[in-house]
């Protein structure tokens, strides 16, 4: 999958992978992060 | 957010902890909120959705970055079940 130039909505979760981590990965793959969130359901 | 950009340039990247929540998130951004409880009830955005631990996503991220941010947590997640759940939703016809 090529993320280069794509716009990414990063929906993280506290008990899984957090939004900041998803955003860092997406940016390193050449994508632009347009929304980043970390949900918590506790 | 989805209305501000073209559908084919957007990717939703999930970091959900299990197959059930991954399916729920994926369905919500593709076909609309299946629980009919939220703002996206009945709204089929049709967005491409992937989980960060899916092999095709992992291979597109530099190894050092992936190891720093995802690898440790992915060891305790059921990545196969999660990948199956998200792939089923992504490849389903609306």
Backbone of each chain as nested JSON, in Angstrom:
{
  "chains": [
    {"id": "A", "residues": [
      {"number": 1, "name": "UNK", "atoms": {"N": [0.838, -1.197, 0.0], "CA": [0.0, 0.0, 0.0], "C": [0.875, 1.25, 0.0]}},
      {"number": 2, "name": "UNK", "atoms": {"N": [0.563, 2.19, -0.876], "CA": [1.365, 3.403, -0.965], "C": [0.64, 4.554, -0.267]}},
      {"number": 3, "name": "UNK", "atoms": {"N": [1.236, 5.05, 0.812], "CA": [0.621, 6.163, 1.55], "C": [1.152, 7.515, 1.098]}},
      {"number": 4, "name": "UNK", "atoms": {"N": [2.115, 7.49, 0.186], "CA": [2.742, 8.725, -0.28], "C": [1.69, 9.699, -0.83]}},
      {"number": 5, "name": "UNK", "atoms": {"N": [1.643, 10.896, -0.249], "CA": [0.73, 11.927, -0.732], "C": [-0.714, 11.787, -0.285]}},
      {"number": 6, "name": "UNK", "atoms": {"N": [-1.029, 10.717, 0.441], "CA": [-2.403, 10.52, 0.911], "C": [-2.651, 11.357, 2.162]}},
      {"number": 7, "name": "UNK", "atoms": {"N": [-3.906, 11.581, 2.442], "CA": [-4.296, 12.274, 3.666], "C": [-4.85, 11.235, 4.628]}},
      {"number": 8, "name": "UNK", "atoms": {"N": [-4.297, 11.221, 5.832], "CA": [-4.612, 10.143, 6.771], "C": [-5.411, 10.656, 7.965]}},
      {"number": 9, "name": "UNK", "atoms": {"N": [-6.459, 9.91, 8.281], "CA": [-7.201, 10.13, 9.524], "C": [-6.742, 9.031, 10.478]}},
      {"number": 10, "name": "UNK", "atoms": {"N": [-6.053, 9.404, 11.544], "CA": [-5.471, 8.433, 12.474], "C": [-6.369, 8.295, 13.7]}},
      {"number": 11, "name": "UNK", "atoms": {"N": [-7.015, 7.135, 13.809], "CA": [-7.923, 6.897, 14.924], "C": [-7.301, 5.865, 15.858]}},
      {"number": 12, "name": "UNK", "atoms": {"N": [-6.635, 6.347, 16.888], "CA": [-5.989, 5.464, 17.839], "C": [-6.887, 5.15, 19.019]}},
      {"number": 13, "name": "UNK", "atoms": {"N": [-6.42, 4.226, 19.835], "CA": [-7.163, 3.88, 21.04], "C": [-6.171, 3.638, 22.16]}},
      {"number": 14, "name": "UNK", "atoms": {"N": [-6.536, 4.066, 23.359], "CA": [-5.608, 3.977, 24.471], "C": [-5.167, 2.539, 24.736]}},
      {"number": 15, "name": "UNK", "atoms": {"N": [-6.081, 1.594, 24.6], "CA": [-5.742, 0.193, 24.882], "C": [-5.099, -0.507, 23.689]}},
      {"number": 16, "name": "UNK", "atoms": {"N": [-4.947, 0.208, 22.58], "CA": [-4.304, -0.373, 21.401], "C": [-3.102, 0.468, 21.018]}},
      {"number": 17, "name": "UNK", "atoms": {"N": [-3.124, 0.978, 19.803], "CA": [-2.057, 1.881, 19.339], "C": [-2.597, 3.304, 19.403]}},
      {"number": 18, "name": "UNK", "atoms": {"N": [-1.844, 4.192, 20.003], "CA": [-2.326, 5.564, 20.184], "C": [-2.217, 6.383, 18.89]}},
      {"number": 19, "name": "UNK", "atoms": {"N": [-3.055, 7.409, 18.826], "CA": [-3.12, 8.245, 17.633], "C": [-1.791, 8.871, 17.267]}},
      {"number": 20, "name": "UNK", "atoms": {"N": [-1.032, 9.29, 18.264], "CA": [0.27, 9.915, 17.981], "C": [1.216, 8.938, 17.286]}},
      {"number": 21, "name": "UNK", "atoms": {"N": [1.16, 7.676, 17.699], "CA": [2.009, 6.655, 17.083], "C": [1.574, 6.417, 15.635]}},
      {"number": 22, "name": "UNK", "atoms": {"N": [0.264, 6.364, 15.407], "CA": [-0.248, 6.183, 14.041], "C": [0.188, 7.349, 13.159]}},
      {"number": 23, "name": "UNK", "atoms": {"N": [0.105, 8.56, 13.719], "CA": [0.46, 9.752, 12.953], "C": [1.939, 9.743, 12.584]}},
      {"number": 24, "name": "UNK", "atoms": {"N": [2.787, 9.375, 13.509], "CA": [4.226, 9.317, 13.223], "C": [4.516, 8.318, 12.103]}},
      {"number": 25, "name": "UNK", "atoms": {"N": [3.853, 7.179, 12.168], "CA": [4.056, 6.157, 11.135], "C": [3.57, 6.665, 9.782]}},
      {"number": 26, "name": "UNK", "atoms": {"N": [2.394, 7.288, 9.765], "CA": [1.833, 7.776, 8.503], "C": [2.729, 8.848, 7.889]}},
      {"number": 27, "name": "UNK", "atoms": {"N": [3.205, 9.757, 8.735], "CA": [4.081, 10.832, 8.234], "C": [5.371, 10.253, 7.667]}},
      {"number": 28, "name": "UNK", "atoms": {"N": [5.913, 9.252, 8.339], "CA": [7.174, 8.664, 7.872], "C": [6.98, 7.921, 6.55]}},
      {"number": 29, "name": "UNK", "atoms": {"N": [5.727, 7.549, 6.248], "CA": [5.443, 6.867, 4.982], "C": [5.073, 7.862, 3.881]}},
      {"number": 30, "name": "UNK", "atoms": {"N": [5.154, 9.156, 4.198], "CA": [4.913, 10.174, 3.174], "C": [3.502, 10.708, 3.124]}},
      {"number": 31, "name": "UNK", "atoms": {"N": [2.686, 10.392, 4.125], "CA": [1.298, 10.86, 4.136], "C": [1.177, 12.136, 4.957]}},
      {"number": 32, "name": "UNK", "atoms": {"N": [0.078, 12.835, 4.729], "CA": [-0.232, 14.019, 5.528], "C": [-1.341, 13.64, 6.515]}},
      {"number": 33, "name": "UNK", "atoms": {"N": [-1.102, 13.873, 7.79], "CA": [-2.105, 13.532, 8.799], "C": [-3.057, 14.719, 8.957]}},
      {"number": 34, "name": "UNK", "atoms": {"N": [-4.332, 14.498, 8.645], "CA": [-5.303, 15.59, 8.711], "C": [-6.148, 15.525, 9.981]}},
      {"number": 35, "name": "UNK", "atoms": {"N": [-6.138, 14.401, 10.644], "CA": [-6.862, 14.27, 11.916], "C": [-6.216, 13.154, 12.72]}},
      {"number": 36, "name": "UNK", "atoms": {"N": [-5.995, 13.435, 13.995], "CA": [-5.367, 12.436, 14.854], "C": [-6.123, 12.408, 16.17]}},
      {"number": 37, "name": "UNK", "atoms": {"N": [-6.576, 11.241, 16.58], "CA": [-7.329, 11.124, 17.829], "C": [-6.928, 9.86, 18.564]}},
      {"number": 38, "name": "UNK", "atoms": {"N": [-7.015, 9.905, 19.879], "CA": [-6.856, 8.692, 20.677], "C": [-8.087, 8.555, 21.556]}},
      {"number": 39, "name": "UNK", "atoms": {"N": [-8.846, 7.506, 21.333], "CA": [-10.058, 7.298, 22.123], "C": [-9.748, 6.488, 23.38]}},
      {"number": 40, "name": "UNK", "atoms": {"N": [-10.552, 6.72, 24.387], "CA": [-10.41, 5.98, 25.648], "C": [-11.809, 5.614, 26.116]}},
      {"number": 41, "name": "UNK", "atoms": {"N": [-12.045, 4.328, 26.325], "CA": [-13.393, 3.892, 26.687], "C": [-13.487, 3.418, 28.127]}},
      {"number": 42, "name": "UNK", "atoms": {"N": [-12.515, 3.808, 28.957], "CA": [-12.559, 3.401, 30.37], "C": [-13.518, 4.317, 31.114]}}
    ]},
    {"id": "B", "residues": [
      {"number": 1, "name": "UNK", "atoms": {"N": [-14.722, 16.257, 8.042], "CA": [-13.368, 16.0, 7.546], "C": [-13.411, 15.239, 6.223]}},
      {"number": 2, "name": "UNK", "atoms": {"N": [-14.242, 14.201, 6.18], "CA": [-14.333, 13.384, 4.967], "C": [-14.903, 14.171, 3.797]}},
      {"number": 3, "name": "UNK", "atoms": {"N": [-15.72, 15.18, 4.094], "CA": [-16.326, 15.976, 3.025], "C": [-15.351, 17.025, 2.486]}},
      {"number": 4, "name": "UNK", "atoms": {"N": [-14.317, 17.348, 3.276], "CA": [-13.379, 18.386, 2.886], "C": [-12.382, 17.892, 1.829]}},
      {"number": 5, "name": "UNK", "atoms": {"N": [-12.157, 16.588, 1.796], "CA": [-11.183, 16.014, 0.863], "C": [-11.872, 15.022, -0.064]}},
      {"number": 6, "name": "UNK", "atoms": {"N": [-11.169, 14.694, -1.161], "CA": [-11.716, 13.676, -2.06], "C": [-11.577, 12.305, -1.405]}},
      {"number": 7, "name": "UNK", "atoms": {"N": [-12.566, 11.478, -1.658], "CA": [-12.621, 10.175, -1.006], "C": [-11.393, 9.312, -1.316]}},
      {"number": 8, "name": "UNK", "atoms": {"N": [-10.899, 9.385, -2.559], "CA": [-9.792, 8.498, -2.927], "C": [-8.429, 8.974, -2.439]}},
      {"number": 9, "name": "UNK", "atoms": {"N": [-8.371, 10.165, -1.841], "CA": [-7.083, 10.62, -1.293], "C": [-7.024, 10.432, 0.217]}},
      {"number": 10, "name": "UNK", "atoms": {"N": [-8.099, 9.948, 0.814], "CA": [-8.152, 9.763, 2.266], "C": [-7.947, 8.302, 2.653]}},
      {"number": 11, "name": "UNK", "atoms": {"N": [-7.205, 8.096, 3.715], "CA": [-7.048, 6.77, 4.301], "C": [-7.337, 6.895, 5.794]}},
      {"number": 12, "name": "UNK", "atoms": {"N": [-8.124, 5.978, 6.319], "CA": [-8.333, 5.933, 7.764], "C": [-7.423, 4.848, 8.327]}},
      {"number": 13, "name": "UNK", "atoms": {"N": [-6.598, 5.232, 9.287], "CA": [-5.644, 4.309, 9.885], "C": [-6.086, 4.039, 11.32]}},
      {"number": 14, "name": "UNK", "atoms": {"N": [-6.316, 2.767, 11.641], "CA": [-6.827, 2.411, 12.962], "C": [-5.733, 1.869, 13.873]}},
      {"number": 15, "name": "UNK", "atoms": {"N": [-5.919, 2.106, 15.16], "CA": [-5.028, 1.516, 16.163], "C": [-5.823, 0.782, 17.221]}},
      {"number": 16, "name": "UNK", "atoms": {"N": [-6.942, 0.245, 16.814], "CA": [-7.872, -0.412, 17.746], "C": [-7.281, -1.71, 18.301]}},
      {"number": 17, "name": "UNK", "atoms": {"N": [-7.69, -2.096, 19.525], "CA": [-7.019, -3.203, 20.213], "C": [-7.551, -4.601, 19.923]}},
      {"number": 18, "name": "UNK", "atoms": {"N": [-8.695, -4.745, 19.26], "CA": [-9.211, -6.097, 18.988], "C": [-10.067, -6.1, 17.712]}},
      {"number": 19, "name": "UNK", "atoms": {"N": [-10.459, -7.298, 17.317], "CA": [-11.187, -7.441, 16.056], "C": [-12.558, -6.773, 16.114]}},
      {"number": 20, "name": "UNK", "atoms": {"N": [-13.222, -6.868, 17.262], "CA": [-14.574, -6.31, 17.364], "C": [-14.561, -4.79, 17.204]}},
      {"number": 21, "name": "UNK", "atoms": {"N": [-13.679, -4.136, 17.938], "CA": [-13.63, -2.675, 17.829], "C": [-13.11, -2.248, 16.46]}},
      {"number": 22, "name": "UNK", "atoms": {"N": [-12.213, -3.031, 15.889], "CA": [-11.697, -2.707, 14.554], "C": [-12.813, -2.769, 13.528]}},
      {"number": 23, "name": "UNK", "atoms": {"N": [-13.656, -3.813, 13.631], "CA": [-14.782, -3.952, 12.695], "C": [-15.756, -2.78, 12.859]}},
      {"number": 24, "name": "UNK", "atoms": {"N": [-16.015, -2.405, 14.112], "CA": [-16.962, -1.315, 14.391], "C": [-16.453, 0.012, 13.8]}},
      {"number": 25, "name": "UNK", "atoms": {"N": [-15.187, 0.322, 14.034], "CA": [-14.594, 1.549, 13.484], "C": [-14.623, 1.517, 11.955]}},
      {"number": 26, "name": "UNK", "atoms": {"N": [-14.215, 0.374, 11.405], "CA": [-14.124, 0.257, 9.954], "C": [-15.499, 0.413, 9.306]}},
      {"number": 27, "name": "UNK", "atoms": {"N": [-16.497, -0.239, 9.883], "CA": [-17.855, -0.117, 9.354], "C": [-18.348, 1.322, 9.449]}},
      {"number": 28, "name": "UNK", "atoms": {"N": [-18.002, 1.983, 10.537], "CA": [-18.477, 3.349, 10.751], "C": [-17.952, 4.299, 9.675]}},
      {"number": 29, "name": "UNK", "atoms": {"N": [-16.678, 4.161, 9.312], "CA": [-16.119, 5.086, 8.312], "C": [-16.35, 4.621, 6.881]}},
      {"number": 30, "name": "UNK", "atoms": {"N": [-16.807, 3.394, 6.71], "CA": [-17.091, 2.941, 5.341], "C": [-18.585, 2.977, 5.032]}},
      {"number": 31, "name": "UNK", "atoms": {"N": [-19.36, 2.288, 5.869], "CA": [-20.784, 2.133, 5.542], "C": [-21.71, 2.936, 6.448]}},
      {"number": 32, "name": "UNK", "atoms": {"N": [-21.158, 3.541, 7.49], "CA": [-21.998, 4.272, 8.446], "C": [-22.038, 3.532, 9.771]}},
      {"number": 33, "name": "UNK", "atoms": {"N": [-22.333, 4.238, 10.822], "CA": [-22.327, 3.679, 12.177], "C": [-23.315, 2.516, 12.299]}},
      {"number": 34, "name": "UNK", "atoms": {"N": [-22.814, 1.278, 12.493], "CA": [-23.717, 0.125, 12.554], "C": [-24.594, 0.109, 13.809]}},
      {"number": 35, "name": "UNK", "atoms": {"N": [-24.198, 0.856, 14.824], "CA": [-24.999, 0.891, 16.052], "C": [-26.101, 1.958, 15.978]}},
      {"number": 36, "name": "UNK", "atoms": {"N": [-26.042, 2.772, 14.951], "CA": [-27.01, 3.867, 14.758], "C": [-27.066, 4.778, 15.976]}},
      {"number": 37, "name": "UNK", "atoms": {"N": [-25.947, 4.917, 16.679], "CA": [-25.93, 5.729, 17.89], "C": [-25.216, 7.061, 17.688]}},
      {"number": 38, "name": "UNK", "atoms": {"N": [-24.364, 7.148, 16.663], "CA": [-23.533, 8.341, 16.525], "C": [-23.892, 9.187, 15.324]}},
      {"number": 39, "name": "UNK", "atoms": {"N": [-23.069, 10.196, 15.106], "CA": [-23.329, 11.166, 14.037], "C": [-23.231, 10.554, 12.646]}},
      {"number": 40, "name": "UNK", "atoms": {"N": [-22.524, 9.427, 12.514], "CA": [-22.349, 8.812, 11.199], "C": [-23.375, 7.712, 10.919]}},
      {"number": 41, "name": "UNK", "atoms": {"N": [-24.406, 7.626, 11.726], "CA": [-25.471, 6.655, 11.46], "C": [-26.093, 6.947, 10.105]}},
      {"number": 42, "name": "UNK", "atoms": {"N": [-26.128, 5.93, 9.243], "CA": [-26.751, 6.084, 7.927], "C": [-25.929, 6.892, 6.936]}},
      {"number": 43, "name": "UNK", "atoms": {"N": [-24.683, 7.222, 7.3], "CA": [-23.816, 8.001, 6.407], "C": [-22.685, 7.119, 5.888]}},
      {"number": 44, "name": "UNK", "atoms": {"N": [-22.781, 6.706, 4.642], "CA": [-21.765, 5.83, 4.057], "C": [-20.652, 6.679, 3.438]}},
      {"number": 45, "name": "UNK", "atoms": {"N": [-19.579, 6.872, 4.183], "CA": [-18.471, 7.692, 3.683], "C": [-17.64, 6.939, 2.644]}},
      {"number": 46, "name": "UNK", "atoms": {"N": [-17.623, 5.62, 2.733], "CA": [-16.895, 4.807, 1.748], "C": [-15.395, 4.992, 1.782]}},
      {"number": 47, "name": "UNK", "atoms": {"N": [-14.844, 5.289, 2.952], "CA": [-13.401, 5.556, 3.048], "C": [-12.59, 4.259, 3.092]}},
      {"number": 48, "name": "UNK", "atoms": {"N": [-11.376, 4.322, 2.565], "CA": [-10.454, 3.189, 2.658], "C": [-9.951, 3.116, 4.087]}},
      {"number": 49, "name": "UNK", "atoms": {"N": [-10.061, 1.956, 4.694], "CA": [-9.686, 1.836, 6.102], "C": [-8.708, 0.669, 6.291]}},
      {"number": 50, "name": "UNK", "atoms": {"N": [-7.666, 0.944, 7.056], "CA": [-6.629, -0.051, 7.318], "C": [-6.269, -0.023, 8.796]}},
      {"number": 51, "name": "UNK", "atoms": {"N": [-5.794, -1.16, 9.306], "CA": [-5.243, -1.187, 10.665], "C": [-3.73, -1.104, 10.555]}},
      {"number": 52, "name": "UNK", "atoms": {"N": [-3.125, -0.412, 11.495], "CA": [-1.683, -0.169, 11.435], "C": [-0.87, -1.468, 11.431]}},
      {"number": 53, "name": "UNK", "atoms": {"N": [-1.435, -2.561, 11.957], "CA": [-0.679, -3.822, 12.027], "C": [-0.863, -4.7, 10.794]}},
      {"number": 54, "name": "UNK", "atoms": {"N": [-1.69, -4.275, 9.827], "CA": [-1.863, -5.086, 8.616], "C": [-0.548, -5.111, 7.826]}},
      {"number": 55, "name": "UNK", "atoms": {"N": [-0.198, -6.268, 7.264], "CA": [1.089, -6.394, 6.568], "C": [1.335, -5.334, 5.507]}},
      {"number": 56, "name": "UNK", "atoms": {"N": [0.3, -4.993, 4.698], "CA": [0.52, -4.018, 3.628], "C": [0.789, -2.619, 4.163]}},
      {"number": 57, "name": "UNK", "atoms": {"N": [0.299, -2.33, 5.363], "CA": [0.583, -1.037, 5.988], "C": [1.982, -1.065, 6.591]}},
      {"number": 58, "name": "UNK", "atoms": {"N": [2.26, -2.148, 7.283], "CA": [3.562, -2.284, 7.951], "C": [4.717, -2.134, 6.959]}},
      {"number": 59, "name": "UNK", "atoms": {"N": [4.573, -2.723, 5.782], "CA": [5.67, -2.68, 4.807], "C": [5.882, -1.289, 4.211]}},
      {"number": 60, "name": "UNK", "atoms": {"N": [4.879, -0.405, 4.341], "CA": [5.027, 0.936, 3.769], "C": [5.658, 1.919, 4.76]}},
      {"number": 61, "name": "UNK", "atoms": {"N": [5.917, 1.459, 5.987], "CA": [6.468, 2.328, 7.032], "C": [7.92, 1.928, 7.299]}},
      {"number": 62, "name": "UNK", "atoms": {"N": [8.822, 2.906, 7.412], "CA": [10.219, 2.569, 7.725], "C": [10.315, 1.707, 8.985]}},
      {"number": 63, "name": "UNK", "atoms": {"N": [11.149, 0.692, 8.926], "CA": [11.23, -0.303, 10.0], "C": [11.516, 0.34, 11.363]}},
      {"number": 64, "name": "UNK", "atoms": {"N": [12.43, 1.282, 11.409], "CA": [12.815, 1.892, 12.693], "C": [11.632, 2.637, 13.321]}},
      {"number": 65, "name": "UNK", "atoms": {"N": [10.868, 3.338, 12.493], "CA": [9.711, 4.085, 13.004], "C": [8.639, 3.116, 13.499]}},
      {"number": 66, "name": "UNK", "atoms": {"N": [8.39, 2.071, 12.704], "CA": [7.37, 1.081, 13.089], "C": [7.776, 0.405, 14.394]}},
      {"number": 67, "name": "UNK", "atoms": {"N": [9.028, 0.033, 14.5], "CA": [9.497, -0.631, 15.725], "C": [9.345, 0.271, 16.937]}},
      {"number": 68, "name": "UNK", "atoms": {"N": [9.636, 1.551, 16.754], "CA": [9.567, 2.493, 17.873], "C": [8.136, 2.701, 18.359]}},
      {"number": 69, "name": "UNK", "atoms": {"N": [7.18, 2.739, 17.443], "CA": [5.822, 3.14, 17.815], "C": [4.797, 2.007, 17.884]}},
      {"number": 70, "name": "UNK", "atoms": {"N": [5.021, 0.934, 17.182], "CA": [3.953, -0.067, 17.045], "C": [4.367, -1.486, 17.457]}},
      {"number": 71, "name": "UNK", "atoms": {"N": [5.588, -1.873, 17.187], "CA": [5.976, -3.284, 17.324], "C": [5.657, -3.878, 18.681]}},
      {"number": 72, "name": "UNK", "atoms": {"N": [5.987, -3.155, 19.739], "CA": [5.788, -3.696, 21.094], "C": [4.319, -4.007, 21.338]}},
      {"number": 73, "name": "UNK", "atoms": {"N": [3.46, -3.063, 21.015], "CA": [2.028, -3.261, 21.251], "C": [1.457, -4.328, 20.337]}},
      {"number": 74, "name": "UNK", "atoms": {"N": [1.985, -4.425, 19.144], "CA": [1.438, -5.412, 18.202], "C": [1.698, -6.842, 18.67]}},
      {"number": 75, "name": "UNK", "atoms": {"N": [2.681, -7.01, 19.562], "CA": [2.967, -8.351, 20.077], "C": [1.844, -8.87, 20.974]}},
      {"number": 76, "name": "UNK", "atoms": {"N": [1.092, -7.966, 21.58], "CA": [0.025, -8.41, 22.486], "C": [-1.36, -8.316, 21.847]}},
      {"number": 77, "name": "UNK", "atoms": {"N": [-1.418, -7.854, 20.614], "CA": [-2.703, -7.788, 19.92], "C": [-2.871, -9.016, 19.024]}},
      {"number": 78, "name": "UNK", "atoms": {"N": [-4.13, -9.406, 18.807], "CA": [-4.399, -10.505, 17.886], "C": [-4.449, -9.929, 16.469]}},
      {"number": 79, "name": "UNK", "atoms": {"N": [-3.267, -9.73, 15.905], "CA": [-3.168, -8.995, 14.64], "C": [-3.838, -9.73, 13.469]}},
      {"number": 80, "name": "UNK", "atoms": {"N": [-3.869, -11.054, 13.525], "CA": [-4.501, -11.805, 12.426], "C": [-6.013, -11.584, 12.415]}},
      {"number": 81, "name": "UNK", "atoms": {"N": [-6.631, -11.677, 13.595], "CA": [-8.077, -11.451, 13.68], "C": [-8.426, -10.01, 13.302]}},
      {"number": 82, "name": "UNK", "atoms": {"N": [-7.612, -9.073, 13.77], "CA": [-7.845, -7.662, 13.46], "C": [-7.748, -7.43, 11.952]}},
      {"number": 83, "name": "UNK", "atoms": {"N": [-6.708, -7.991, 11.34], "CA": [-6.518, -7.811, 9.9], "C": [-7.683, -8.405, 9.11]}},
      {"number": 84, "name": "UNK", "atoms": {"N": [-8.145, -9.568, 9.533], "CA": [-9.271, -10.214, 8.85], "C": [-10.519, -9.344, 8.946]}},
      {"number": 85, "name": "UNK", "atoms": {"N": [-10.783, -8.822, 10.143], "CA": [-11.981, -8.004, 10.357], "C": [-11.955, -6.745, 9.499]}},
      {"number": 86, "name": "UNK", "atoms": {"N": [-10.829, -6.058, 9.488], "CA": [-10.743, -4.8, 8.737], "C": [-10.771, -5.068, 7.229]}},
      {"number": 87, "name": "UNK", "atoms": {"N": [-10.091, -6.138, 6.81], "CA": [-10.06, -6.463, 5.378], "C": [-11.458, -6.814, 4.863]}},
      {"number": 88, "name": "UNK", "atoms": {"N": [-12.217, -7.553, 5.682], "CA": [-13.585, -7.918, 5.272], "C": [-14.437, -6.673, 5.032]}},
      {"number": 89, "name": "UNK", "atoms": {"N": [-14.308, -5.72, 5.937], "CA": [-15.092, -4.487, 5.787], "C": [-14.593, -3.686, 4.587]}},
      {"number": 90, "name": "UNK", "atoms": {"N": [-13.28, -3.571, 4.454], "CA": [-12.694, -2.758, 3.378], "C": [-13.07, -3.293, 1.999]}},
      {"number": 91, "name": "UNK", "atoms": {"N": [-13.08, -4.627, 1.868], "CA": [-13.31, -5.225, 0.558], "C": [-14.778, -5.503, 0.271]}},
      {"number": 92, "name": "UNK", "atoms": {"N": [-15.634, -5.29, 1.27], "CA": [-17.066, -5.523, 1.064], "C": [-17.641, -4.454, 0.141]}},
      {"number": 93, "name": "UNK", "atoms": {"N": [-18.616, -4.856, -0.662], "CA": [-19.308, -3.895, -1.524], "C": [-20.369, -3.18, -0.709]}},
      {"number": 94, "name": "UNK", "atoms": {"N": [-20.478, -1.879, -0.915], "CA": [-21.513, -1.128, -0.179], "C": [-22.893, -1.437, -0.73]}}
    ]}
  ]
}
